[in-house]
Amino acid sequence: MRAPFLERLEHRVLVGDGAMGTELYARGVAFSHSFDGLNLASPQIVKDVHLSYVKAGAEVVETNTFGANRFRLEKFDLSAKVREINLAGARLAREVAGDDLYVAGSVGPLGVRLEPLGPTSREEAREVFREQIAALVEGGVDVILVETMVDPNEAHQALLAAREAAPGVGRLPVVVQMTVQEDGNTPIGARPDDFTRDLELWGADLIGLNCSVGPAPLLEVLERMAAITSRKLTAQPNAGLPSTVQGRSLYLCSPEYMASFARRFIDAGARLVGGCCGTTPAHIQAIKAAVRSLSPPPTRVSVQAGAKRQAPALEPVPIGKRSRLAARLERGEFPVLVEVVPPKGADPTRELEGAGYLLEQKVDGVVVPDGSGTTARMSAQTLAVLLGQKVGVEPVLFYSCRDRNLLRIQSDLLGAHALGLRNILAITGDPPPAAIYPGASAIFDVDSIGLVNVLTNLNRGLDVGGNPLGTQTAFVIGVGANPFAPDPDEQIRRYEYKVQAGANFALTQPVFDVARLTAFLERIRPAHIPVLAAITTLTSFRNAEFLNNEVPGISIPQPILDRMRRADTGDRARVEGVKIAQEALLAVRDLVQGAVISAPFGRYAMAVEVASALTAGAAPAR
């Protein structure tokens, strides 16, 4: 009969198994299927993988439940079967492990971003983890293995959930494994020195690394971790970095190479060694042979564990000194900006001339949107820089999270600051239209809430992982606000998160319904930051119909639709559209702190004409 897991580790190193996904794929299971769902749909194939690793010498069998949480299973319409899938996964592993080997309940990341990088609260994350882990405990696992964690905050919630799901004197041990890149940090920038101390302080029984990189870079990080913690360590690297051969990802580390590093992991303090992506039974067999005769090194006593880290943050630049827009808002002025849309193609001449005209007309600045339209356009960031450098008008750059990972986002923003951009409006972005670009994909590493946190960190001289950069940015951070959303409570919740994250001002969706705007402003009063109202100029009844029915976030009341229907098209419609926009601008003048006026189809004179309503007796622009 097996001794308790932690007791066994006091006397000898244990060998874990290898990759589940690699083996399932080799057996013909497509990556488009839910691997976790196979616990119910094809249990024998899962048992076959477990058995192959046990025959190779694995002493710790991981359950096939890496992605078996509510969020990840929802993509396969399996979210209602969290308990059944995890229970089956634990029992399948136990059938193979028997009474002699250990079963580790595999718990992977949730697949969603937690606050402050996303909209999922820590409490919600902990509940989702607890739901999964409770089923694994019910299924009879010997240890909970929280693995491939990128965010220490998410790892913390999983650890807390494990303690809640298996409380008491006989609680299950919990292993927490982070995943790092070749620079030693996690993909969000968390440093091993920091997450190792934190995980020890939070009570993880074993701390380790898995996935992402091969044995060599993982060893370097493991040695850094060993110097600052007394906890036992674990190491389960990938079989090197994958190479693409004829459309397939192949991992090229040989079993002998992996085995040679297993010895070094043990010398560094690892008590559990195994493999992750690309690791096969042949790798585990070689690792088992290599470590069979090795004894674990003495337990280390750390003098640095739990040491309090000094906050390296810099004091942010006062808001009023960051940009002309921020100074106007701080003085209580009513800045008026006009939208300048990036051009199709590579020639910005028309936009530069339009911005020059707006500057002559005393417009306070321009807004450059970063849309998801159906045509290829110049990047918003490039146009914003050109407008500032060549025209001298101050731009507000819409910056979208779509198709940018966290490293790209930080690089973009640092570059934007170096080029003189100061006003950033953080938006999540929309997916590309599949009908126009069927091959285009959408990547969302964070949403707008996470982006605000990134900007706030940069303003304090920190990267997303809290590491000091040596210098700081001075961004004025704007966010979107939708007073006309179908679910106002959700909008309020997200708005409050953005303000807490560090937003300095907000821009509404186009305002046609002043009553609903007023109600929204009243609800967000406790989280007050300056609000700018978007004023859109309608050009025809067809344009009004399209915006009302096909553009998310825009709601046009029936009386306004009726007015545009009567005007129809042509000059009458243009005059009526300008009049409606002027009425909206005057109606919000005492409700908000500024306005952004659209220039439909690049007709900047129309935007100036709308703005002229704020100046009594001003002649309309032609």
KEPA-604832 format. One line per 8 residues: their letters; for each residue x, y, z of C-alpha. Coordinates in Angstrom, 3 decimals, padded with zeros to 6 digits, always signed. Layout:
// residues N
a	X Y Z  ...
END
This chain:
// residues 622
mrapfler	+000.000 +000.000 +000.000  +001.230 +003.469 -000.822  +002.479 +005.773 +001.931  +001.020 +009.297 +002.147  +002.280 +011.364 -000.768  +004.322 +013.906 +001.206  +005.771 +011.191 +003.430  +006.989 +009.264 +000.397
lehrvlvg	+008.692 +012.372 -000.972  +010.750 +012.650 +002.218  +012.553 +009.465 +001.269  +012.630 +009.279 -002.517  +011.999 +011.085 -005.768  +008.792 +010.241 -007.597  +008.465 +010.076 -011.380  +005.369 +011.601 -012.931
dgamgtel	+003.861 +010.826 -016.287  +004.056 +012.750 -019.560  +001.782 +014.560 -021.963  -001.833 +013.466 -022.215  -002.677 +015.602 -025.263  +000.282 +014.343 -027.294  -000.746 +010.738 -026.746  -004.445 +011.321 -027.413
yargvafs	-003.583 +013.122 -030.642  -001.319 +010.236 -031.663  -004.306 +007.945 -031.164  -006.394 +009.941 -033.617  -008.218 +012.423 -031.390  -008.418 +015.824 -033.110  -007.460 +018.967 -031.189  -010.946 +020.332 -031.957
hsfdglnl	-012.433 +017.789 -029.529  -012.637 +018.147 -025.773  -009.887 +015.902 -024.424  -011.485 +016.078 -020.972  -014.832 +014.985 -022.401  -013.213 +011.707 -023.465  -013.446 +010.604 -019.817  -017.138 +010.053 -020.551
aspqivkd	-017.212 +009.573 -024.325  -014.191 +007.274 -024.821  -012.877 +006.186 -021.414  -010.845 +003.273 -022.781  -008.575 +005.516 -024.859  -007.828 +007.588 -021.733  -007.053 +004.420 -019.738  -004.752 +003.253 -022.514
vhlsyvka	-002.690 +006.459 -022.200  -002.495 +006.103 -018.415  -001.445 +002.461 -018.768  +001.293 +003.315 -021.260  +002.882 +005.690 -018.750  +002.540 +003.262 -015.848  +004.259 +000.551 -017.900  +007.028 +003.080 -018.630
gaevvetn	+007.600 +003.574 -014.898  +005.421 +006.542 -013.897  +004.556 +006.543 -010.203  +002.211 +009.539 -010.298  -000.688 +009.343 -012.753  -002.304 +012.667 -013.677  -006.022 +012.698 -014.330  -007.236 +013.724 -017.782
tfganrfr	-008.880 +016.856 -016.377  -006.511 +019.700 -017.264  -009.289 +021.750 -018.904  -012.262 +020.268 -017.046  -013.533 +023.484 -015.524  -016.803 +025.224 -016.263  -015.295 +027.967 -018.439  -013.278 +025.695 -020.722
lekfdlsa	-015.955 +023.017 -020.990  -018.510 +025.631 -022.017  -016.815 +025.846 -025.421  -017.829 +022.238 -026.018  -021.322 +022.525 -024.474  -020.116 +020.413 -021.545  -020.229 +022.953 -018.713  -023.114 +021.096 -017.073
kvreinla	-020.925 +017.990 -016.749  -018.048 +019.364 -014.671  -018.646 +016.905 -011.823  -019.170 +013.895 -014.071  -016.069 +014.546 -016.202  -013.758 +015.133 -013.234  -015.184 +012.226 -011.265  -014.717 +009.929 -014.251
garlarev	-011.198 +011.255 -014.828  -010.181 +010.531 -011.242  -011.675 +007.039 -011.304  -010.062 +006.135 -014.633  -006.652 +007.143 -013.297  -007.258 +005.213 -010.073  -008.209 +002.056 -011.966  -004.816 +002.135 -013.659
agddlyva	-002.808 +003.341 -010.637  -004.274 +000.748 -008.296  -003.218 +000.762 -004.657  +000.508 +001.243 -005.242  +000.724 +004.399 -007.369  -000.455 +007.964 -006.775  -003.199 +009.818 -008.621  -002.769 +013.573 -009.102
gsvgplgv	-005.878 +015.583 -009.889  -004.861 +017.843 -012.787  -006.208 +021.401 -012.573  -005.232 +023.798 -015.359  -005.897 +027.511 -015.883  -009.494 +028.617 -016.287  -008.980 +030.030 -019.775  -010.244 +033.477 -018.739
rleplgpt	-008.463 +036.514 -017.361  -008.831 +037.378 -013.684  -008.961 +040.848 -012.255  -007.014 +043.068 -012.620  -006.249 +041.793 -016.161  -009.803 +040.708 -016.957  -013.430 +040.797 -015.840  -013.461 +037.560 -013.805
sreearev	-013.359 +038.230 -010.080  -011.131 +036.249 -007.726  -014.190 +034.943 -005.883  -015.755 +033.677 -009.114  -012.497 +032.016 -010.133  -012.157 +030.312 -006.755  -015.710 +028.961 -007.005  -015.050 +027.497 -010.474
freqiaal	-011.838 +025.868 -009.245  -013.610 +024.559 -006.132  -016.326 +022.947 -008.273  -013.720 +021.019 -010.264  -011.485 +020.094 -007.343  -014.380 +018.852 -005.201  -015.201 +016.290 -007.908  -011.562 +015.189 -008.106
veggvdvi	-011.464 +014.738 -004.334  -014.679 +012.737 -004.514  -013.041 +010.557 -007.158  -010.221 +009.628 -004.798  -007.131 +011.538 -005.940  -004.088 +011.573 -003.650  -002.852 +015.057 -004.500  -004.123 +018.156 -006.310
lvetmvdp	-001.809 +019.299 -009.111  -002.430 +022.917 -010.119  -000.391 +023.288 -013.282  +000.638 +025.522 -016.192  -000.246 +028.662 -014.288  +000.664 +032.006 -015.841  -000.834 +034.373 -013.268  +000.164 +033.929 -009.599
neahqall	-003.188 +035.433 -008.576  -005.014 +032.658 -010.436  -002.732 +030.042 -008.898  -003.568 +031.489 -005.482  -007.303 +031.105 -006.079  -006.823 +027.497 -007.187  -004.783 +026.803 -004.045  -007.457 +028.360 -001.838
aareaapg	-010.141 +026.353 -003.639  -008.193 +023.136 -003.042  -008.003 +023.868 +000.680  -011.737 +024.571 +000.785  -012.616 +021.445 -001.214  -010.520 +019.153 +000.994  -010.321 +020.747 +004.477  -009.336 +019.251 +007.794
vgrlpvvv	-006.364 +017.470 +009.297  -006.239 +014.939 +006.474  -006.322 +017.538 +003.738  -004.802 +016.628 +000.408  -001.382 +018.017 -000.477  -001.370 +020.642 -003.225  +001.322 +021.063 -005.868  +001.364 +024.379 -007.757
qmtvqedg	+003.339 +024.560 -010.993  +003.886 +027.806 -012.859  +004.900 +028.034 -016.512  +007.710 +030.320 -017.664  +009.268 +031.595 -020.855  +012.912 +031.516 -021.874  +013.557 +034.756 -019.947  +012.488 +032.986 -016.757
ntpigarp	+009.306 +034.989 -016.228  +005.746 +033.826 -016.776  +004.001 +035.090 -019.931  +002.484 +037.971 -017.941  +005.891 +038.914 -016.516  +005.718 +037.396 -013.012  +009.253 +036.643 -011.823  +010.206 +033.309 -010.261
ddftrdle	+011.690 +035.054 -007.220  +008.311 +036.632 -006.545  +005.896 +033.795 -007.322  +008.072 +031.292 -005.423  +007.965 +033.382 -002.257  +004.259 +034.011 -002.698  +003.370 +030.353 -003.237  +005.329 +029.345 -000.149
lwgadlig	+003.636 +032.072 +001.868  +000.216 +030.932 +000.590  +000.876 +027.383 +001.723  +001.587 +025.301 -001.391  +003.079 +021.944 -000.357  +005.252 +021.678 -003.467  +006.194 +024.417 -005.929  +007.345 +023.772 -009.442
lncsvgpa	+007.423 +024.418 -013.149  +005.886 +022.745 -016.172  +005.200 +023.275 -019.879  +006.215 +026.199 -022.162  +009.951 +025.584 -022.431  +012.350 +022.676 -022.616  +014.615 +021.250 -019.920  +017.555 +023.677 -020.154
pllevler	+015.748 +026.996 -019.525  +013.496 +025.326 -016.964  +016.556 +024.148 -014.982  +017.910 +027.693 -014.767  +014.643 +028.926 -013.276  +014.376 +025.950 -010.924  +017.835 +026.738 -009.528  +016.735 +030.321 -008.840
maaitsrk	+013.661 +029.032 -007.040  +015.708 +026.567 -004.969  +017.784 +029.409 -003.561  +014.813 +031.147 -001.968  +012.425 +028.439 -000.769  +012.457 +025.491 +001.593  +009.545 +023.835 -000.229  +010.074 +020.696 -002.252
ltaqpnag	+010.210 +021.416 -005.981  +008.794 +019.789 -009.104  +009.904 +019.861 -012.742  +007.865 +018.729 -015.759  +009.215 +020.479 -018.875  +008.122 +020.170 -022.461  +010.240 +017.982 -024.707  +011.858 +021.148 -026.053
lpstvqgr	+010.242 +023.806 -028.196  +007.996 +022.468 -030.965  +009.012 +022.503 -034.624  +006.404 +022.543 -037.370  +006.901 +019.684 -039.811  +004.305 +019.263 -042.569  +001.743 +021.153 -040.513  +002.318 +019.193 -037.307
slylcspe	+004.037 +020.384 -034.129  +006.822 +017.969 -033.251  +008.876 +018.030 -030.043  +012.421 +016.994 -030.749  +014.088 +016.388 -027.351  +015.224 +012.774 -027.172  +014.380 +010.571 -024.179  +018.082 +010.418 -023.272
ymasfarr	+018.361 +014.205 -023.252  +015.294 +014.563 -021.031  +016.654 +011.919 -018.675  +019.997 +013.718 -018.297  +018.160 +016.827 -017.169  +015.986 +014.867 -014.748  +019.155 +014.160 -012.753  +019.981 +017.872 -012.713
fidagarl	+016.445 +018.746 -011.601  +016.878 +016.414 -008.647  +020.250 +017.970 -007.793  +018.460 +021.340 -007.774  +015.871 +020.093 -005.286  +013.111 +018.506 -007.366  +011.234 +015.627 -005.696  +008.747 +015.068 -008.533
vggccgtt	+010.036 +014.899 -012.135  +008.181 +014.116 -015.317  +007.214 +015.771 -018.565  +004.650 +017.931 -020.294  +003.862 +018.656 -023.959  +005.612 +016.310 -026.362  +006.741 +013.935 -023.607  +005.962 +010.306 -024.436
pahiqaik	+006.158 +006.995 -022.534  +009.653 +006.560 -024.008  +010.743 +009.790 -022.293  +009.256 +008.678 -018.977  +010.951 +005.285 -019.244  +014.321 +006.992 -019.719  +013.677 +009.391 -016.839  +012.692 +006.500 -014.570
aavrslsp	+015.903 +004.626 -015.379  +017.989 +007.736 -014.774  +016.588 +008.625 -011.369  +015.995 +005.113 -009.968  +019.229 +005.079 -008.005  +019.229 +008.730 -006.966  +018.377 +009.839 -003.456  +016.804 +013.252 -002.882
pptrvsvq	+019.088 +015.960 -001.513  +018.574 +017.162 +002.061  +015.669 +019.537 +002.622  +016.815 +023.119 +002.287  +016.146 +025.839 +004.827  +015.448 +029.143 +003.151  +016.414 +032.382 +004.826  +014.694 +034.473 +002.166
agakrqap	+011.321 +032.761 +001.872  +008.432 +035.034 +002.585  +010.635 +038.124 +002.624  +008.625 +041.247 +002.028  +009.385 +042.851 -001.307  +009.784 +046.563 -001.581  +007.210 +048.187 -003.822  +009.209 +049.536 -006.776
alepvpig	+006.384 +051.675 -008.181  +006.994 +055.307 -009.104  +004.593 +058.099 -008.281  +002.433 +058.759 -011.380  +002.760 +062.078 -013.185  -000.090 +064.410 -012.079  -002.997 +063.998 -014.490  -003.148 +067.653 -015.478
krsrlaar	+000.463 +067.561 -016.650  +000.117 +064.534 -018.907  -001.610 +066.158 -021.904  -003.476 +069.243 -023.077  -006.729 +067.273 -022.966  -006.123 +066.287 -019.351  -005.321 +069.886 -018.435  -008.569 +071.136 -020.010
lergefpv	-010.604 +068.517 -018.160  -008.874 +069.375 -014.895  -009.651 +073.080 -015.390  -013.317 +072.256 -015.947  -013.345 +073.308 -019.586  -015.513 +071.542 -022.176  -013.092 +070.142 -024.789  -014.538 +069.305 -028.196
lvevvppk	-012.776 +066.697 -030.309  -013.514 +065.353 -033.779  -013.061 +061.825 -035.075  -010.479 +061.219 -037.808  -010.682 +057.708 -039.245  -007.485 +056.065 -040.596  -007.429 +055.916 -044.392  -007.618 +052.905 -046.637
gadptrel	-004.182 +052.321 -048.032  -000.968 +054.135 -047.171  -001.733 +057.777 -048.062  -002.884 +059.926 -045.096  -002.906 +063.230 -047.029  -006.659 +063.782 -046.776  -006.685 +063.047 -043.050  -003.743 +065.344 -042.372
egagylle	-005.396 +068.163 -044.324  -008.660 +067.547 -042.485  -006.911 +067.724 -039.123  -005.238 +070.958 -040.160  -008.648 +072.413 -040.998  -010.006 +071.300 -037.619  -007.073 +072.946 -035.864  -007.806 +076.200 -037.685
qkvdgvvv	-011.423 +075.957 -036.507  -010.219 +075.807 -032.870  -011.140 +072.149 -032.310  -009.400 +070.920 -029.147  -008.162 +067.621 -030.509  -008.909 +064.577 -032.627  -009.868 +061.007 -031.867  -008.375 +058.224 -033.992
pdgsgtta	-010.467 +055.011 -033.804  -009.016 +051.528 -034.071  -011.962 +049.733 -035.624  -012.602 +046.204 -036.852  -013.928 +047.299 -040.235  -014.122 +045.200 -043.344  -011.234 +046.851 -045.182  -007.517 +047.114 -044.565
rmsaqtla	-006.668 +050.528 -043.141  -003.579 +052.312 -041.900  -002.930 +051.575 -038.248  -004.559 +054.019 -035.874  -001.295 +054.417 -033.976  +000.594 +055.445 -037.104  -002.012 +058.029 -038.068  -002.153 +059.400 -034.519
vllgqkvg	+001.608 +059.927 -034.507  +001.491 +061.653 -037.915  -001.322 +063.949 -036.804  +000.625 +065.003 -033.741  +003.975 +065.418 -035.467  +002.966 +066.886 -038.842  -000.153 +068.884 -037.930  +000.338 +069.681 -034.257
vepvlfys	-003.149 +068.596 -033.251  -003.395 +066.485 -030.096  -004.723 +062.981 -030.790  -006.599 +060.500 -028.616  -005.672 +057.010 -029.790  -008.190 +054.207 -029.577  -006.102 +051.163 -028.651  -007.717 +047.754 -029.055
crdrnllr	-006.760 +044.537 -027.243  -007.770 +042.449 -030.229  -004.959 +040.450 -031.884  -002.331 +041.633 -029.406  -000.831 +039.557 -026.649  +000.415 +041.151 -023.445  +004.004 +041.490 -024.645  +002.893 +043.160 -027.881
iqsdllga	+000.562 +045.485 -025.959  +003.332 +046.666 -023.652  +005.752 +047.135 -026.555  +003.172 +049.100 -028.549  +002.343 +051.379 -025.654  +005.951 +052.069 -024.710  +006.645 +052.887 -028.347  +003.573 +055.108 -028.560
halglrni	+004.752 +057.071 -025.541  +008.236 +057.472 -027.027  +006.592 +058.885 -030.187  +004.685 +061.479 -028.196  +001.234 +059.926 -027.771  -000.285 +060.627 -024.383  -004.056 +060.043 -024.641  -005.079 +056.376 -024.930
laitgdpp	-008.661 +055.122 -025.013  -008.578 +051.461 -023.976  -011.065 +049.240 -025.786  -011.474 +045.479 -026.048  -012.138 +045.493 -029.807  -014.449 +043.429 -031.972  -013.656 +040.155 -033.764  -012.881 +040.468 -037.502
paaiypga	-015.889 +039.819 -039.751  -015.632 +036.180 -040.811  -017.584 +036.742 -044.010  -015.000 +039.234 -045.289  -011.847 +037.607 -043.924  -012.672 +033.910 -043.400  -009.056 +033.121 -042.523  -008.661 +035.906 -039.966
saifdvds	-008.643 +035.025 -036.294  -009.170 +037.113 -033.180  -006.828 +036.978 -030.197  -007.815 +038.521 -026.882  -005.093 +038.155 -024.247  -006.857 +040.743 -022.079  -009.942 +042.906 -022.360  -010.274 +046.649 -021.798
iglvnvlt	-010.215 +046.252 -018.006  -006.921 +044.418 -018.195  -005.595 +047.007 -020.645  -006.348 +049.806 -018.175  -004.355 +047.912 -015.560  -001.453 +047.572 -018.007  -001.520 +051.327 -018.683  -001.737 +052.122 -014.979
nlnrgldv	+001.276 +049.917 -014.309  +003.274 +051.615 -017.069  +002.393 +054.992 -015.558  +003.916 +053.718 -012.307  +007.051 +052.452 -014.051  +006.091 +048.763 -013.879  +005.445 +046.071 -016.441  +002.381 +043.846 -016.250
ggnplgtq	+004.181 +041.486 -013.873  +005.008 +044.319 -011.456  +008.668 +044.486 -012.467  +010.323 +047.940 -012.511  +011.079 +049.416 -015.932  +013.339 +052.211 -014.750  +011.185 +054.860 -016.424  +007.477 +055.587 -016.455
tafvigvg	+004.868 +056.679 -018.955  +002.436 +059.555 -018.553  -000.687 +058.293 -020.301  -004.129 +059.780 -019.859  -006.282 +056.656 -019.763  -009.707 +056.712 -021.354  -012.338 +053.976 -021.414  -015.593 +053.301 -023.197
anpfapdp	-018.979 +053.591 -021.516  -022.256 +052.401 -023.002  -025.308 +054.016 -021.374  -027.574 +052.268 -023.909  -026.519 +048.620 -023.415  -029.222 +045.946 -023.129  -027.714 +044.876 -019.783  -027.078 +048.124 -017.874
deqirrye	-026.058 +046.344 -014.655  -023.211 +044.565 -016.443  -022.116 +047.849 -018.012  -022.049 +049.553 -014.621  -020.042 +046.685 -013.147  -017.448 +046.826 -015.918  -017.325 +050.623 -015.775  -016.593 +050.519 -012.050
ykvqagan	-013.840 +047.965 -012.630  -012.256 +050.290 -015.199  -012.335 +053.237 -012.821  -010.838 +051.150 -010.019  -008.127 +050.011 -012.438  -007.093 +053.634 -013.064  -009.218 +055.158 -015.838  -008.987 +058.957 -016.070
faltqpvf	-011.933 +059.709 -018.377  -014.701 +057.921 -020.266  -016.231 +058.250 -023.722  -019.829 +057.211 -024.247  -021.364 +055.489 -027.221  -023.149 +057.910 -029.608  -025.852 +059.812 -027.745  -029.329 +060.070 -029.243
dvarltaf	-031.337 +059.311 -026.113  -030.483 +061.945 -023.505  -032.854 +060.501 -020.900  -031.011 +057.179 -020.849  -027.672 +058.991 -020.708  -028.893 +060.977 -017.705  -029.967 +057.810 -015.887  -026.594 +056.201 -016.597
lerirpah	-024.658 +059.217 -015.361  -026.629 +059.187 -012.142  -025.741 +055.541 -011.536  -022.008 +056.051 -012.120  -021.828 +059.187 -009.979  -020.019 +057.371 -007.096  -017.233 +056.339 -009.503  -016.931 +059.763 -011.060
ipvlaait	-014.352 +060.573 -013.696  -014.846 +063.083 -016.541  -017.225 +061.781 -019.188  -017.142 +062.805 -022.847  -020.244 +062.262 -024.949  -019.964 +060.897 -028.481  -022.101 +062.874 -030.937  -022.757 +061.182 -034.267
tltsfrna	-024.060 +063.096 -037.297  -026.596 +061.144 -039.350  -026.385 +061.519 -043.119  -029.555 +059.779 -044.342  -032.448 +057.633 -043.195  -030.657 +054.535 -044.456  -027.618 +055.520 -042.392  -029.824 +055.956 -039.316
eflnnevp	-031.503 +052.586 -039.882  -028.164 +050.842 -040.229  -026.710 +052.367 -037.067  -029.811 +051.586 -035.034  -030.148 +047.983 -036.134  -026.685 +046.718 -036.994  -024.112 +048.581 -034.908  -023.760 +047.380 -031.291
gisipqpi	-024.069 +050.100 -028.677  -026.074 +052.570 -030.774  -029.746 +053.141 -029.997  -031.728 +055.765 -031.915  -035.194 +056.699 -030.584  -038.134 +056.404 -032.942  -038.826 +060.173 -033.156  -035.319 +060.728 -034.536
ldrmrrad	-035.741 +057.887 -037.007  -039.009 +059.478 -038.117  -037.279 +062.826 -038.665  -034.595 +061.206 -040.803  -037.231 +059.236 -042.725  -038.997 +062.465 -043.648  -035.704 +064.062 -044.692  -034.665 +060.862 -046.521
tgdrarve	-031.428 +061.628 -048.434  -029.428 +064.453 -049.977  -029.083 +067.976 -048.614  -032.290 +067.774 -046.586  -030.977 +064.715 -044.774  -027.605 +066.363 -044.193  -029.232 +069.472 -042.708  -031.526 +067.382 -040.516
gvkiaqea	-028.625 +065.182 -039.357  -026.579 +068.222 -038.352  -029.571 +069.704 -036.540  -030.173 +066.494 -034.576  -026.477 +066.339 -033.619  -026.509 +070.000 -032.524  -029.574 +069.361 -030.360  -027.875 +066.372 -028.753
llavrdlv	-024.695 +068.374 -028.133  -026.600 +071.204 -026.452  -028.653 +068.732 -024.419  -025.559 +067.064 -022.962  -023.578 +070.270 -022.455  -024.399 +070.488 -018.767  -024.381 +066.729 -018.165  -020.887 +065.743 -019.326
qgavisap	-017.422 +067.257 -019.394  -016.666 +067.188 -023.116  -017.715 +065.851 -026.523  -016.353 +063.865 -029.465  -018.103 +064.636 -032.768  -018.048 +062.299 -035.747  -017.130 +063.470 -039.224  -019.136 +061.132 -041.447
fgryamav	-017.205 +059.977 -044.519  -014.448 +062.463 -043.688  -016.757 +065.515 -043.906  -014.954 +067.550 -041.269  -016.949 +070.711 -042.029  -020.085 +068.923 -040.797  -018.401 +068.214 -037.467  -017.373 +071.864 -037.136
evasalta	-020.926 +072.891 -037.994  -022.246 +070.690 -035.186  -019.702 +072.147 -032.750  -020.700 +075.695 -033.675  -023.934 +075.203 -031.729  -021.921 +075.668 -028.538  -020.997 +079.225 -029.541  -023.968 +081.556 -029.469
gaapar	-024.296 +083.487 -032.718  -021.583 +081.530 -034.527  -022.118 +081.202 -038.248  -022.330 +077.625 -039.532  -019.197 +076.388 -041.279  -019.457 +075.733 -044.998
END
